[in-house]
Amino acid sequence: MSMHRAAVLPQKGGPLSVQERVTPEPGPNELLIEVMAVALNPVDHHQRDFGLPPVPVYPAVIGSDVSGIVVKTGSNASLPGTTKPLVAGDRVIAFASSFYQSGSPDYGAFQKYVLAQPEGVIPLPAGLSFEEGAVFPLAVLTALTAWTTIGIPLNTRYAPEDRQAVLIWGGASSVGTLAIQSARTLGFTRVYATASPKHHEYLKRLGAHAVFDYKAVDVVKQIVDECQKDGVKLETAHCVVNGSLQPTLDVLKETKRHGVVAKVAHSPLLPPDHPNLDGTEIKFNYPIMDPTERDKHMYECFHDWLQDGLQSGSVVPSPSPQIEGGGLEGLNLALDKLRAGVSGTKIVVPI
């Protein structure tokens, strides 16, 4: 019986404790991955500190963002439509989360060996490090699910003459940077984003056409004026960060056309008393729970969008990894740093 080390969450409220776990065998539709790096997301410290989103099983292994090396493959782990099946020894990017697996700790990222479903596993290009590859999984899934949540399929390609624009409020976050990159692939004529001024040029390199200081007292007017100057239709938005819904609605109130329903995806939890705007649909960016739909969507996010984008160069790692040492033992400190706040970076821990 093989064993490996894992950063286990023994009970609600943490902290993580490094322990030995039995290394699982992959089922028919699974891959076993040796973890080389993990990236951290705000949901990770929320689960450690507060048990939210709910952790159904303790002791738990949390986390979701992995890069590593395939160790074993299940008998049915080769997906239809893939040009080259993954095999042992392949370097990969993987979405490895217990969220969709009833909390089973075999699927959480914070350990040396983890199970993952092949829909969320793609090759790590030779030119990218494990640390760069780890930044993608949850941010890609969140950013792309926002589009489908408001009725924009991932194969959408707006034409220049459509003059469609989008506003991404919170562009320097990991989800925001992938929202910008994916907005460009969807064909939006203008991608507007908000961020601190120090991140403006970086977000423009990722594909934002104009970036605005969200703290500016006249930020709403600035965005509306830019939209009118560009002659585009701004009726789509993604609120990536808390506190962004009201100013986003203030913008849409001035830019949406009469008779057209504006669409807003909201990634933070939507409070019951959230603001509204007539003629505007606001939808919480909630994970797809139906297994069949989810697997199809995950395949589209990772194999159709991320893998193709990395191969073509239209998608790049974002934001830059902030590498923290200490391995599994260093995860508590790294999560504390994330909780204290980072800006324009993604914390990554080599394992």
Helices and strands as residue ranges (DSSP letters): E 3-8, E 17-22, E 31-39, H 42-50, E 65-73, E 91-95, G 105-107, E 113-116, G 118-120, E 121-123, H 130-133, H 137-149, G 160-162, E 164-169, H 174-186, E 190-195, G 197-199, H 200-206, E 210-213, H 219-230, E 233-239, H 245-255, E 262-266, E 280-284, H 291-299, I 300-307, H 308-312, E 320-323, G 327-330, H 331-340, E 345-350
